Amino acid sequence: MSHRRAAAVLRFSSLGDVLLAAHLPSFLEQADRDRRIVFVTKERFAGLLRGHPHVDRVYALEERGSDPAAPSAAATGSLGALIAGLRGDGVEEIFDLHQNWRSSRIVSAFPRAKHVLPPKHGLRRRLWVYARWLRPKAVPPLLRTYRETAGLPADAPLTPWLRESLTASERSRGWERADEAARGAPFVLLGAGARRETKRWPAAHFVTLARRIEQESGLRGVFAVSPGDDAWSELELLLQPRREALLSLPFRELAAVAAHARAIVSNDSAVLHLGPALGVPAVGIFGGTVPQFGFARQGPRDEVAEIRLWCRPCGVHGHRHCPMWHHACMKRLDPDLVYRALQRALHGTVTSSSFA
């Protein structure tokens, strides 16, 4: 049996970043089919990578308070234990996508390995927030950076790795839930939640959008939001008269539902990044953050919806509350603009936008 060199991809968190980082193994596979690929992440995200078509093994950093009933990764343990396991796997290349102290410790443990650190563009994003008058360049979409990291052209095809990771039973259960939630109609998944307020489009706007989608496109709107999110209680009240579906599922189960959607419309959150991972067109709604940070338009039919305001962007990761106390970037973002962006994505007429 011929030796296949092993490459390790490091990305510990967060959920959306792991979803995007999980495309790199597919790009590396396109570039060199003789390469074995292992992925290193936190224990809470390891289950999401289960069955990844281009990952040979998942290494998961053990965390306190983890669910013992959750599906285990191939190798779970302390940082030292993971380093020992990676040595046993004969890792010769390390792609450090996280570049924090944990990933740096792994990199330093393999001095003879090839180390690849893709640009993170942290300074450029901060310039967009604090020094826009310098007119910084937009950060390229992250998946374009990952293509270049793998040595591929910018237009190399995307592999819907998460769709291919789902088992037949998961896809079947996802279809049953989707069919029940959408009442048998084709649907658009609406990711109405976000951890930070400045990333959250008002729940009432999402409901208005769902009505228009149903009336003019014949599609149902299926809402997805975590119970702890502030949008949950608002949506419950708004949707109660019509009893529309409000899904709260573990993320992999939500992915199985989203795999059957015609499109995804989401705030700048992890749900948005389900789009390229499933091969579903996605529309990102941007308020306190902007597409120029590099987290939008990852797929060929993806779109964005935003309005121009002098105070945007207000933070690299968004804020818990609007610094100006008006939250105009989201409140004034009319559902009509989002609907039009959705139509472009559904019909493959994606346009580019500029930000001044």
Contacts in CASP RR format, 6 or more apart in sequence:
PFRMAT RR
TARGET T0000
AUTHOR 0000-0000-0000
METHOD contacts of the structure
MODEL  1
MSHRRAAAVLRFSSLGDVLLAAHLPSFLEQADRDRRIVFVTKERFAGLLR
GHPHVDRVYALEERGSDPAAPSAAATGSLGALIAGLRGDGVEEIFDLHQN
WRSSRIVSAFPRAKHVLPPKHGLRRRLWVYARWLRPKAVPPLLRTYRETA
GLPADAPLTPWLRESLTASERSRGWERADEAARGAPFVLLGAGARRETKR
WPAAHFVTLARRIEQESGLRGVFAVSPGDDAWSELELLLQPRREALLSLP
FRELAAVAAHARAIVSNDSAVLHLGPALGVPAVGIFGGTVPQFGFARQGP
RDEVAEIRLWCRPCGVHGHRHCPMWHHACMKRLDPDLVYRALQRALHGTV
TSSSFA
2 34 0 8 1.000
4 34 0 8 1.000
4 35 0 8 1.000
4 36 0 8 1.000
5 34 0 8 1.000
5 35 0 8 1.000
5 36 0 8 1.000
5 90 0 8 1.000
5 92 0 8 1.000
5 93 0 8 1.000
6 35 0 8 1.000
6 36 0 8 1.000
6 37 0 8 1.000
6 38 0 8 1.000
6 56 0 8 1.000
6 89 0 8 1.000
6 90 0 8 1.000
6 91 0 8 1.000
6 92 0 8 1.000
6 93 0 8 1.000
7 28 0 8 1.000
7 35 0 8 1.000
7 36 0 8 1.000
7 37 0 8 1.000
7 38 0 8 1.000
7 91 0 8 1.000
7 92 0 8 1.000
7 93 0 8 1.000
7 94 0 8 1.000
7 95 0 8 1.000
8 37 0 8 1.000
8 38 0 8 1.000
8 39 0 8 1.000
8 40 0 8 1.000
8 59 0 8 1.000
8 86 0 8 1.000
8 89 0 8 1.000
8 91 0 8 1.000
8 93 0 8 1.000
8 94 0 8 1.000
8 95 0 8 1.000
8 106 0 8 1.000
9 21 0 8 1.000
9 24 0 8 1.000
9 25 0 8 1.000
9 28 0 8 1.000
9 37 0 8 1.000
9 38 0 8 1.000
9 39 0 8 1.000
9 40 0 8 1.000
9 95 0 8 1.000
9 97 0 8 1.000
10 40 0 8 1.000
10 94 0 8 1.000
10 95 0 8 1.000
10 96 0 8 1.000
10 97 0 8 1.000
10 98 0 8 1.000
10 103 0 8 1.000
10 106 0 8 1.000
10 107 0 8 1.000
11 17 0 8 1.000
11 18 0 8 1.000
11 21 0 8 1.000
11 22 0 8 1.000
11 39 0 8 1.000
11 40 0 8 1.000
11 41 0 8 1.000
11 97 0 8 1.000
11 98 0 8 1.000
12 18 0 8 1.000
12 40 0 8 1.000
12 41 0 8 1.000
12 42 0 8 1.000
12 61 0 8 1.000
12 98 0 8 1.000
12 100 0 8 1.000
12 102 0 8 1.000
12 103 0 8 1.000
13 41 0 8 1.000
13 42 0 8 1.000
13 45 0 8 1.000
13 98 0 8 1.000
14 270 0 8 1.000
15 45 0 8 1.000
15 48 0 8 1.000
15 251 0 8 1.000
15 270 0 8 1.000
16 269 0 8 1.000
16 270 0 8 1.000
16 273 0 8 1.000
17 97 0 8 1.000
17 98 0 8 1.000
18 41 0 8 1.000
18 45 0 8 1.000
18 48 0 8 1.000
18 49 0 8 1.000
19 48 0 8 1.000
19 162 0 8 1.000
19 270 0 8 1.000
19 273 0 8 1.000
19 274 0 8 1.000
19 277 0 8 1.000
20 142 0 8 1.000
20 143 0 8 1.000
20 146 0 8 1.000
20 273 0 8 1.000
20 276 0 8 1.000
20 295 0 8 1.000
20 298 0 8 1.000
21 39 0 8 1.000
21 97 0 8 1.000
21 146 0 8 1.000
22 39 0 8 1.000
22 48 0 8 1.000
22 49 0 8 1.000
22 52 0 8 1.000
22 55 0 8 1.000
22 161 0 8 1.000
22 162 0 8 1.000
22 277 0 8 1.000
23 143 0 8 1.000
23 146 0 8 1.000
23 158 0 8 1.000
23 159 0 8 1.000
23 161 0 8 1.000
23 276 0 8 1.000
23 277 0 8 1.000
24 95 0 8 1.000
24 97 0 8 1.000
24 146 0 8 1.000
24 149 0 8 1.000
24 150 0 8 1.000
25 37 0 8 1.000
25 39 0 8 1.000
25 52 0 8 1.000
25 54 0 8 1.000
25 55 0 8 1.000
25 161 0 8 1.000
26 53 0 8 1.000
26 54 0 8 1.000
26 158 0 8 1.000
26 159 0 8 1.000
26 161 0 8 1.000
27 146 0 8 1.000
27 147 0 8 1.000
27 149 0 8 1.000
27 150 0 8 1.000
27 151 0 8 1.000
27 152 0 8 1.000
27 156 0 8 1.000
28 35 0 8 1.000
28 37 0 8 1.000
28 54 0 8 1.000
28 95 0 8 1.000
28 150 0 8 1.000
29 35 0 8 1.000
29 37 0 8 1.000
29 54 0 8 1.000
29 159 0 8 1.000
30 150 0 8 1.000
30 152 0 8 1.000
30 156 0 8 1.000
30 157 0 8 1.000
30 159 0 8 1.000
31 150 0 8 1.000
31 151 0 8 1.000
31 152 0 8 1.000
35 93 0 8 1.000
36 56 0 8 1.000
36 89 0 8 1.000
37 54 0 8 1.000
37 55 0 8 1.000
37 56 0 8 1.000
38 55 0 8 1.000
38 56 0 8 1.000
38 57 0 8 1.000
38 58 0 8 1.000
38 59 0 8 1.000
38 86 0 8 1.000
38 89 0 8 1.000
38 91 0 8 1.000
39 49 0 8 1.000
39 52 0 8 1.000
39 55 0 8 1.000
39 57 0 8 1.000
39 58 0 8 1.000
39 59 0 8 1.000
40 58 0 8 1.000
40 59 0 8 1.000
40 60 0 8 1.000
40 61 0 8 1.000
40 82 0 8 1.000
40 86 0 8 1.000
40 103 0 8 1.000
40 106 0 8 1.000
41 49 0 8 1.000
41 58 0 8 1.000
41 59 0 8 1.000
41 60 0 8 1.000
41 61 0 8 1.000
42 60 0 8 1.000
42 61 0 8 1.000
42 63 0 8 1.000
43 60 0 8 1.000
43 61 0 8 1.000
43 62 0 8 1.000
43 63 0 8 1.000
43 66 0 8 1.000
43 70 0 8 1.000
43 73 0 8 1.000
43 76 0 8 1.000
44 63 0 8 1.000
44 66 0 8 1.000
45 60 0 8 1.000
46 58 0 8 1.000
46 60 0 8 1.000
46 71 0 8 1.000
46 72 0 8 1.000
46 73 0 8 1.000
46 76 0 8 1.000
47 58 0 8 1.000
47 70 0 8 1.000
47 71 0 8 1.000
47 73 0 8 1.000
47 252 0 8 1.000
48 162 0 8 1.000
48 251 0 8 1.000
48 252 0 8 1.000
48 255 0 8 1.000
49 55 0 8 1.000
49 58 0 8 1.000
49 73 0 8 1.000
49 165 0 8 1.000
50 58 0 8 1.000
50 71 0 8 1.000
50 73 0 8 1.000
50 165 0 8 1.000
50 252 0 8 1.000
51 165 0 8 1.000
52 58 0 8 1.000
52 161 0 8 1.000
52 164 0 8 1.000
52 165 0 8 1.000
53 159 0 8 1.000
53 161 0 8 1.000
53 164 0 8 1.000
53 165 0 8 1.000
54 159 0 8 1.000
54 161 0 8 1.000
57 74 0 8 1.000
57 75 0 8 1.000
57 89 0 8 1.000
58 73 0 8 1.000
58 74 0 8 1.000
58 75 0 8 1.000
59 73 0 8 1.000
59 74 0 8 1.000
59 75 0 8 1.000
59 76 0 8 1.000
59 82 0 8 1.000
59 85 0 8 1.000
59 86 0 8 1.000
60 72 0 8 1.000
60 73 0 8 1.000
60 75 0 8 1.000
60 76 0 8 1.000
60 77 0 8 1.000
60 82 0 8 1.000
61 76 0 8 1.000
61 77 0 8 1.000
61 78 0 8 1.000
61 79 0 8 1.000
61 82 0 8 1.000
61 102 0 8 1.000
62 76 0 8 1.000
62 77 0 8 1.000
62 78 0 8 1.000
62 81 0 8 1.000
75 81 0 8 1.000
75 82 0 8 1.000
75 85 0 8 1.000
79 102 0 8 1.000
79 105 0 8 1.000
79 106 0 8 1.000
82 106 0 8 1.000
83 105 0 8 1.000
83 106 0 8 1.000
83 109 0 8 1.000
86 106 0 8 1.000
86 109 0 8 1.000
86 110 0 8 1.000
87 109 0 8 1.000
87 110 0 8 1.000
91 110 0 8 1.000
91 113 0 8 1.000
92 113 0 8 1.000
92 114 0 8 1.000
93 113 0 8 1.000
93 114 0 8 1.000
93 116 0 8 1.000
94 106 0 8 1.000
94 107 0 8 1.000
94 110 0 8 1.000
94 113 0 8 1.000
94 114 0 8 1.000
94 115 0 8 1.000
94 116 0 8 1.000
95 116 0 8 1.000
95 118 0 8 1.000
95 149 0 8 1.000
96 103 0 8 1.000
96 104 0 8 1.000
96 106 0 8 1.000
96 107 0 8 1.000
96 115 0 8 1.000
96 116 0 8 1.000
96 117 0 8 1.000
97 103 0 8 1.000
97 118 0 8 1.000
97 146 0 8 1.000
99 117 0 8 1.000
99 120 0 8 1.000
107 113 0 8 1.000
107 115 0 8 1.000
116 149 0 8 1.000
118 145 0 8 1.000
118 146 0 8 1.000
118 148 0 8 1.000
118 149 0 8 1.000
119 145 0 8 1.000
121 139 0 8 1.000
121 294 0 8 1.000
122 316 0 8 1.000
124 136 0 8 1.000
124 137 0 8 1.000
124 139 0 8 1.000
125 139 0 8 1.000
125 293 0 8 1.000
125 316 0 8 1.000
126 316 0 8 1.000
127 134 0 8 1.000
127 136 0 8 1.000
128 136 0 8 1.000
128 290 0 8 1.000
128 292 0 8 1.000
128 293 0 8 1.000
128 313 0 8 1.000
129 313 0 8 1.000
129 314 0 8 1.000
129 315 0 8 1.000
129 316 0 8 1.000
138 291 0 8 1.000
138 292 0 8 1.000
138 294 0 8 1.000
138 355 0 8 1.000
139 292 0 8 1.000
139 293 0 8 1.000
139 294 0 8 1.000
140 294 0 8 1.000
141 294 0 8 1.000
141 295 0 8 1.000
141 296 0 8 1.000
141 297 0 8 1.000
141 298 0 8 1.000
142 294 0 8 1.000
142 295 0 8 1.000
142 298 0 8 1.000
143 158 0 8 1.000
143 276 0 8 1.000
143 298 0 8 1.000
143 299 0 8 1.000
144 154 0 8 1.000
147 153 0 8 1.000
147 154 0 8 1.000
147 156 0 8 1.000
148 154 0 8 1.000
150 156 0 8 1.000
158 276 0 8 1.000
158 279 0 8 1.000
158 298 0 8 1.000
158 299 0 8 1.000
158 300 0 8 1.000
160 276 0 8 1.000
160 277 0 8 1.000
160 278 0 8 1.000
160 279 0 8 1.000
161 277 0 8 1.000
162 255 0 8 1.000
162 259 0 8 1.000
162 274 0 8 1.000
162 277 0 8 1.000
162 278 0 8 1.000
163 259 0 8 1.000
163 277 0 8 1.000
163 278 0 8 1.000
163 279 0 8 1.000
166 252 0 8 1.000
166 255 0 8 1.000
166 256 0 8 1.000
166 259 0 8 1.000
170 252 0 8 1.000
170 253 0 8 1.000
170 256 0 8 1.000
171 256 0 8 1.000
171 259 0 8 1.000
173 253 0 8 1.000
173 256 0 8 1.000
174 253 0 8 1.000
174 256 0 8 1.000
174 257 0 8 1.000
174 259 0 8 1.000
174 260 0 8 1.000
175 260 0 8 1.000
177 247 0 8 1.000
177 249 0 8 1.000
177 253 0 8 1.000
177 256 0 8 1.000
177 257 0 8 1.000
178 187 0 8 1.000
178 222 0 8 1.000
178 257 0 8 1.000
178 260 0 8 1.000
178 261 0 8 1.000
180 245 0 8 1.000
181 187 0 8 1.000
181 220 0 8 1.000
181 222 0 8 1.000
181 245 0 8 1.000
181 247 0 8 1.000
181 257 0 8 1.000
182 220 0 8 1.000
182 221 0 8 1.000
182 222 0 8 1.000
182 245 0 8 1.000
183 220 0 8 1.000
184 220 0 8 1.000
185 218 0 8 1.000
185 219 0 8 1.000
185 220 0 8 1.000
186 218 0 8 1.000
186 219 0 8 1.000
186 220 0 8 1.000
186 262 0 8 1.000
187 219 0 8 1.000
187 220 0 8 1.000
187 221 0 8 1.000
187 222 0 8 1.000
187 260 0 8 1.000
187 261 0 8 1.000
187 262 0 8 1.000
188 210 0 8 1.000
188 213 0 8 1.000
188 219 0 8 1.000
188 220 0 8 1.000
188 221 0 8 1.000
188 222 0 8 1.000
188 261 0 8 1.000
188 262 0 8 1.000
188 263 0 8 1.000
188 264 0 8 1.000
188 265 0 8 1.000
188 342 0 8 1.000
189 221 0 8 1.000
189 222 0 8 1.000
189 224 0 8 1.000
189 257 0 8 1.000
189 258 0 8 1.000
189 261 0 8 1.000
189 263 0 8 1.000
189 264 0 8 1.000
189 265 0 8 1.000
189 266 0 8 1.000
189 271 0 8 1.000
189 274 0 8 1.000
190 206 0 8 1.000
190 209 0 8 1.000
190 210 0 8 1.000
190 221 0 8 1.000
190 222 0 8 1.000
190 223 0 8 1.000
190 224 0 8 1.000
190 264 0 8 1.000
190 265 0 8 1.000
190 266 0 8 1.000
191 206 0 8 1.000
191 223 0 8 1.000
191 224 0 8 1.000
191 225 0 8 1.000
191 264 0 8 1.000
191 265 0 8 1.000
191 266 0 8 1.000
191 267 0 8 1.000
191 269 0 8 1.000
191 271 0 8 1.000
191 272 0 8 1.000
192 200 0 8 1.000
192 201 0 8 1.000
192 203 0 8 1.000
192 206 0 8 1.000
192 223 0 8 1.000
192 224 0 8 1.000
192 225 0 8 1.000
192 229 0 8 1.000
192 231 0 8 1.000
192 235 0 8 1.000
192 266 0 8 1.000
192 267 0 8 1.000
193 200 0 8 1.000
193 224 0 8 1.000
193 225 0 8 1.000
193 226 0 8 1.000
193 229 0 8 1.000
193 231 0 8 1.000
193 267 0 8 1.000
193 269 0 8 1.000
193 271 0 8 1.000
194 200 0 8 1.000
194 229 0 8 1.000
194 231 0 8 1.000
194 267 0 8 1.000
194 268 0 8 1.000
194 269 0 8 1.000
195 229 0 8 1.000
195 269 0 8 1.000
196 317 0 8 1.000
196 318 0 8 1.000
196 319 0 8 1.000
196 320 0 8 1.000
197 230 0 8 1.000
197 319 0 8 1.000
197 320 0 8 1.000
197 321 0 8 1.000
197 322 0 8 1.000
197 327 0 8 1.000
198 287 0 8 1.000
198 288 0 8 1.000
198 289 0 8 1.000
198 314 0 8 1.000
198 315 0 8 1.000
198 318 0 8 1.000
198 319 0 8 1.000
198 320 0 8 1.000
198 321 0 8 1.000
198 322 0 8 1.000
198 327 0 8 1.000
198 329 0 8 1.000
198 330 0 8 1.000
199 267 0 8 1.000
199 268 0 8 1.000
199 269 0 8 1.000
199 287 0 8 1.000
199 288 0 8 1.000
199 289 0 8 1.000
199 318 0 8 1.000
200 230 0 8 1.000
200 231 0 8 1.000
200 267 0 8 1.000
200 330 0 8 1.000
201 267 0 8 1.000
201 285 0 8 1.000
201 287 0 8 1.000
201 330 0 8 1.000
201 333 0 8 1.000
201 338 0 8 1.000
202 330 0 8 1.000
202 331 0 8 1.000
203 231 0 8 1.000
203 234 0 8 1.000
203 235 0 8 1.000
203 238 0 8 1.000
204 234 0 8 1.000
204 238 0 8 1.000
205 330 0 8 1.000
205 333 0 8 1.000
205 334 0 8 1.000
205 335 0 8 1.000
205 338 0 8 1.000
206 223 0 8 1.000
206 231 0 8 1.000
206 235 0 8 1.000
207 235 0 8 1.000
207 238 0 8 1.000
207 239 0 8 1.000
208 335 0 8 1.000
209 265 0 8 1.000
209 335 0 8 1.000
209 338 0 8 1.000
209 339 0 8 1.000
209 342 0 8 1.000
210 220 0 8 1.000
210 221 0 8 1.000
210 223 0 8 1.000
210 244 0 8 1.000
212 335 0 8 1.000
212 336 0 8 1.000
212 339 0 8 1.000
213 219 0 8 1.000
213 220 0 8 1.000
213 221 0 8 1.000
213 339 0 8 1.000
213 342 0 8 1.000
214 220 0 8 1.000
214 221 0 8 1.000
216 339 0 8 1.000
217 343 0 8 1.000
217 346 0 8 1.000
219 262 0 8 1.000
220 244 0 8 1.000
221 244 0 8 1.000
221 245 0 8 1.000
222 244 0 8 1.000
222 245 0 8 1.000
222 247 0 8 1.000
222 257 0 8 1.000
222 261 0 8 1.000
223 235 0 8 1.000
223 239 0 8 1.000
223 244 0 8 1.000
223 245 0 8 1.000
223 246 0 8 1.000
223 247 0 8 1.000
224 247 0 8 1.000
224 248 0 8 1.000
224 249 0 8 1.000
224 254 0 8 1.000
224 257 0 8 1.000
224 258 0 8 1.000
224 271 0 8 1.000
225 231 0 8 1.000
225 232 0 8 1.000
225 235 0 8 1.000
225 246 0 8 1.000
225 247 0 8 1.000
225 248 0 8 1.000
226 232 0 8 1.000
226 248 0 8 1.000
227 248 0 8 1.000
232 246 0 8 1.000
232 248 0 8 1.000
235 246 0 8 1.000
236 246 0 8 1.000
239 246 0 8 1.000
247 254 0 8 1.000
247 257 0 8 1.000
249 257 0 8 1.000
251 270 0 8 1.000
254 271 0 8 1.000
254 274 0 8 1.000
255 274 0 8 1.000
255 277 0 8 1.000
255 278 0 8 1.000
258 264 0 8 1.000
258 271 0 8 1.000
258 274 0 8 1.000
258 275 0 8 1.000
258 278 0 8 1.000
258 280 0 8 1.000
259 278 0 8 1.000
259 280 0 8 1.000
261 280 0 8 1.000
262 280 0 8 1.000
262 346 0 8 1.000
263 280 0 8 1.000
263 281 0 8 1.000
263 282 0 8 1.000
263 283 0 8 1.000
263 342 0 8 1.000
263 345 0 8 1.000
263 346 0 8 1.000
264 271 0 8 1.000
264 272 0 8 1.000
264 274 0 8 1.000
264 275 0 8 1.000
264 280 0 8 1.000
264 281 0 8 1.000
264 282 0 8 1.000
264 283 0 8 1.000
265 282 0 8 1.000
265 283 0 8 1.000
265 284 0 8 1.000
265 285 0 8 1.000
265 338 0 8 1.000
265 342 0 8 1.000
266 272 0 8 1.000
266 274 0 8 1.000
266 282 0 8 1.000
266 283 0 8 1.000
266 284 0 8 1.000
266 285 0 8 1.000
267 284 0 8 1.000
267 285 0 8 1.000
268 284 0 8 1.000
268 285 0 8 1.000
268 286 0 8 1.000
268 287 0 8 1.000
268 289 0 8 1.000
268 295 0 8 1.000
268 296 0 8 1.000
272 282 0 8 1.000
272 284 0 8 1.000
272 295 0 8 1.000
272 296 0 8 1.000
273 282 0 8 1.000
273 295 0 8 1.000
273 298 0 8 1.000
274 280 0 8 1.000
274 282 0 8 1.000
275 281 0 8 1.000
275 282 0 8 1.000
275 298 0 8 1.000
275 299 0 8 1.000
275 302 0 8 1.000
276 282 0 8 1.000
276 298 0 8 1.000
276 299 0 8 1.000
276 302 0 8 1.000
279 299 0 8 1.000
281 299 0 8 1.000
281 301 0 8 1.000
281 302 0 8 1.000
281 303 0 8 1.000
281 345 0 8 1.000
281 346 0 8 1.000
281 348 0 8 1.000
282 298 0 8 1.000
282 299 0 8 1.000
282 302 0 8 1.000
282 303 0 8 1.000
282 345 0 8 1.000
283 302 0 8 1.000
283 303 0 8 1.000
283 304 0 8 1.000
283 305 0 8 1.000
283 338 0 8 1.000
283 341 0 8 1.000
283 342 0 8 1.000
283 345 0 8 1.000
284 291 0 8 1.000
284 296 0 8 1.000
284 302 0 8 1.000
284 303 0 8 1.000
284 304 0 8 1.000
284 305 0 8 1.000
284 341 0 8 1.000
285 304 0 8 1.000
285 305 0 8 1.000
285 306 0 8 1.000
285 330 0 8 1.000
285 333 0 8 1.000
285 338 0 8 1.000
286 296 0 8 1.000
286 304 0 8 1.000
286 305 0 8 1.000
286 306 0 8 1.000
287 306 0 8 1.000
287 312 0 8 1.000
287 313 0 8 1.000
287 329 0 8 1.000
287 330 0 8 1.000
287 333 0 8 1.000
288 312 0 8 1.000
288 313 0 8 1.000
288 314 0 8 1.000
288 315 0 8 1.000
288 318 0 8 1.000
288 319 0 8 1.000
288 329 0 8 1.000
288 330 0 8 1.000
289 295 0 8 1.000
289 313 0 8 1.000
289 315 0 8 1.000
289 316 0 8 1.000
289 317 0 8 1.000
289 318 0 8 1.000
290 306 0 8 1.000
290 312 0 8 1.000
290 313 0 8 1.000
290 355 0 8 1.000
291 297 0 8 1.000
291 304 0 8 1.000
291 306 0 8 1.000
291 353 0 8 1.000
291 355 0 8 1.000
292 355 0 8 1.000
293 313 0 8 1.000
293 316 0 8 1.000
296 302 0 8 1.000
296 304 0 8 1.000
297 303 0 8 1.000
297 304 0 8 1.000
297 350 0 8 1.000
300 350 0 8 1.000
301 345 0 8 1.000
301 348 0 8 1.000
301 350 0 8 1.000
302 345 0 8 1.000
302 350 0 8 1.000
303 341 0 8 1.000
303 342 0 8 1.000
303 344 0 8 1.000
303 345 0 8 1.000
303 350 0 8 1.000
303 351 0 8 1.000
304 341 0 8 1.000
304 353 0 8 1.000
305 333 0 8 1.000
305 337 0 8 1.000
305 338 0 8 1.000
305 341 0 8 1.000
306 312 0 8 1.000
306 329 0 8 1.000
306 333 0 8 1.000
306 353 0 8 1.000
306 355 0 8 1.000
307 329 0 8 1.000
307 332 0 8 1.000
307 333 0 8 1.000
307 337 0 8 1.000
308 355 0 8 1.000
308 356 0 8 1.000
309 328 0 8 1.000
309 329 0 8 1.000
309 332 0 8 1.000
311 323 0 8 1.000
311 324 0 8 1.000
311 328 0 8 1.000
311 329 0 8 1.000
312 329 0 8 1.000
314 322 0 8 1.000
314 323 0 8 1.000
314 324 0 8 1.000
314 329 0 8 1.000
322 329 0 8 1.000
343 349 0 8 1.000
344 350 0 8 1.000
344 351 0 8 1.000
END
